Amino acid sequence: MTNEANSQITDGMNVQQFGGQAVIEGVMMRSAHCVSVSCRTPQGTIVTRSERIESSLMRYLGWLNWPFARGTLALLDAMVLGSRALNYASRVQIGADTTGAVTDRTSSSQLKDIAVGGTVVLSLVLGLLIFKVLPTVFTTLLVSQGLLPGKHDPHLLNLSDGVIRMVMFFGYIIVVSQMDQIRRVFMYHGAEHKAINTLEAGRPLSMDEARNSSRIHPRCGTSFIFIVLLLDLLLITVLPRPQSLLLRIALQISVIPVVAGIAYEAIKAAGKYRRHPLVTAVFAPGMATQYLTTREPDPDQIEVALTALHAVIAAEKEYQDQTRKSAINDVTTGAAAVSSAP
């Protein structure tokens, strides 16, 4: 495929709106309005499922799409889509779901979303328990054992919470990366980045081009989490430290939307101005963390990522074509109604 052909298939689309996520033996790719998941079955074939997406929160809370507010929405949206993609990928591996591309949401898929929503809520609760409650408990233990000075310095104690939180997160990543299945997911993560980098560079979406692309990407979720953890560390350090553990946790949780909003805008800026030397320098630590969560993929994994990317581009193009046709029909119908009016 030539560069010209590549630009034709993404004509009218903002390539910065494309992104993805690795799943079990597959890759999820999303655009502004569609999502596609491609997985390699145990038999070696690739199956792909595509559908349109719409945020229920956006339908009722449009203000969530404002700058610095949309970070929380993006985080929740990514969790929901990621959970659904992981559910589909796991079903493919056990042979329970090898359906092809679909574009309409059925009642059964909506019922599955209820289960996914429950999973997301449970994940949030567990995440807050592990990464908010445990660090402050550990800090208290360190102080009680005389291993941490500044017993009466709330800022130092809050700083300790944040440092422990970062150590816990990246320690967890390092530990799980030793598991064979997780290493394969990280390889698919690298394949997803290579495909997206190829798209954003305007190069042909071919195997050769993707293999030569970087497995590191400035809009990666790992970089986002690093920025969230760093901003959270800086922000909670200056907060007061109530004696009540519940009030302390509630205060730290309350700043999450602010942190997520700032981090989201920072990641968007990093993707847009990725080649500016200052941006490269500022985001270098976050980019470096991706070496923990990505691995060099093999050609079969790159093929899956490219398949998912081609599928979501096609789905997005179909959506845009239908939207344009619908707008034209509305105008035509309105004009006909006016001309026929007495």
C-alpha positions, -999 to +999 in steps of 0.1 A: +000+000+000+014+034-009+013+065+013-013+080-010-035+049-006-030+051+032-041+087+033-072+078+012-084+052+037-082+077+065-095+106+045-114+131+067-103+113+099-082+126+127-056+099+132-049+113+167-083+098+177-071+063+170-057+042+198-058+008+212-052-018+239-037-053+241-060-081+251-055-119+254-040-130+221-053-099+204-056-062+201-085-037+205-084-006+183-108+023+187-116+054+167-138+084+176-170+064+171-161+027+166-141-001+182-127-033+167-111-063+185-090-088+165-079-120+182-059-150+171-079-182+178-062-213+192-065-227+156-043-199+143-070-179+125-078-142+132-114-132+141-125-096+144-155-080+160-164-043+153-191-021+167-200+015+173-196+031+206-214+058+224-208+070+259-240+070+280-223+096+303-218+119+274-255+116+265-265+131+298-234+149+310-220+167+280-200+190+302-177+160+309-162+166+275-148+199+285-111+202+288-097+191+322-130+174+329-129+149+301-100+130+316-122+112+341-147+104+313-118+091+292-105+069+320-140+054+327-146+050+290-113+032+285-120+009+315-155-001+301-142-007+265-111-025+278-132-048+300-156-056+271-126-063+248-110-086+274-142-104+278-145-110+241-109-121+238-112-146+266-143-161+250-125-164+217-097-184+234-122-209+249-141-211+216-172-195+230-172-165+206-158-164+172-183-140+156-172-117+129-177-080+125-209-065+138-221-029+139-253-030+158-256-034+196-281-062+205-300-066+237-277-095+247-246-073+243-264-046+264-270-072+291-233-081+289-225-044+295-243-046+328-219-073+338-190-053+325-202-023+344-202-044+376-166-055+368-155-019+363-170-008+396-154-037+414-121-029+397-123+007+408-131-003+444-102-028+445-079-003+429-087+024+454-083-001+482-049-012+470-034+020+458-050+045+482-056+027+515-026+004+516+000+032+511-013+053+540-015+022+562+021+013+553+032+049+561+015+046+595+034+013+601+067+028+591+062+058+615+051+035+643+083+014+639+105+045+638+115+038+602+102+071+589+110+105+604+086+134+605+059+119+626+041+152+630+049+165+594+017+159+574+034+168+541+062+144+546+037+116+555+016+124+524+048+123+503+055+089+517+021+077+507+027+088+471+062+072+469+049+039+483+020+041+458+044+044+428+067+017+441+037-007+445+024+000+410+057-005+392+067-033+414+035-050+405+042-045+368+077-059+371+064-090+390+035-099+366+057-093+336+076-125+345+044-145+337+044-160+302+008-150+294+014-114+306+046-112+284+025-122+254+000-094+263+029-070+265+041-082+230+006-074+217+008-041+234+040-034+214+023-045+182-006-021+189+019+008+193+037-002+161+005-001+141-007+032+156+028+048+150+027+037+114-007+052+109+002+085+125+034+087+105+013+084+073+031+053+062+015+023+045-002+000+070+019-030+060+038-056+079+072-042+068+064-006+078+049-017+111+078-039+120+101-009+116+080+014+137+086+021+174+069+001+201+068+033+223+040+058+219+034+091+237-003+085+242+001+052+259-019+043+289+013+035+308+026+070+303-008+083+314-007+063+346+029+075+353+017+111+349-013+104+371+009+089+398+034+118+396+008+145+397-010+127+425+023+126+444+028+163+440-008+173+448-014+151+479+019+163+494+005+197+499-028+185+512-037+184+549-035+149+566-066+143+588-062+120+617-092+100+606-082+073+580-115+076+563-113+113+559-077+110+547-087+085+520-118+105+510-096+136+506-071+118+485-098+102+463-114+136+458-084+149+439-084+120+414-107+138+388-084+168+389-053+147+385-069+126+357-080+158+339-046+174+339-029+141+329-053+135+300-046+170+286-009+165+290-010+131+272-031+147+243-005+175+240+023+150+240+007+131+212+001+162+191+035+178+196+055+145+200+084+157+179+090+189+197+123+186+217+108+201+249+079+177+248+102+148+242+124+158+272+095+164+296+077+132+288+108+110+285+104+094+320+068+084+312+078+071+278+106+051+295+080+033+316+066+017+285+097-005+283+081-023+312+047-029+296+057-035+260+078-061+243+089-065+207+061-084+189+065-112+164+050-109+129+019-128+138+011-104+165+017-074+143-007-090+118-034-091+144-028-054+153-030-043+117-061-064+112-078-046+141-066-012+128-079-018+093-112-030+107-118+001+129-108+024+101-133+007+078-160+009+106-152+046+112-154+053+075-188+036+073-200+056+102-189+089+087-205+080+053-238+071+069-237+103+090-231+124+059-259+106+040-283+111+070-275+148+071-281+151+033-314+133+037-324+155+065-317+186+045-335+172+014-365+162+035-366+197+051-364+214+018-391+193+003-414+201+033-408+238+029-415+237-009-447+217-004-460+241+023-491+261+012 
